[in-house]
């Protein structure tokens, strides 16, 4: 799953640590989400969307594969 977390965080000039603190998670969690090694839980995804004032759908994008197009 692709996401726009790094772009949104950078646009607000926040460090990963600052975003993690605001959301109650570690900097490592933010890094793992940004590098797409971890997909956040629904409650965390919703908290992130609320923090950035976007929808979850605007933040997280499912990977499209050829099977998705059929």
C-alpha positions, 0 to 999 in steps of 0.5 A: 500500500502506497501512502502520502505520509512523508509528503504531508509531514514534510509540507508541515515541516514536521520531523518523524519524531514530532509526528510520532509524538503528536500521534502517540507512536514512535519515530520508528513507526512513522518511518516504517509507514513512510517507507511502506514496511508497515501498514498502520491499523485503522485507528492510527490511519484515521488519526493520521488523516484527522491530523493532516485534515485529509481522508484516509483514502487521500493518504493511503493508496492500494497498490494496483495490480493487473488482477485489480483491473479485471 
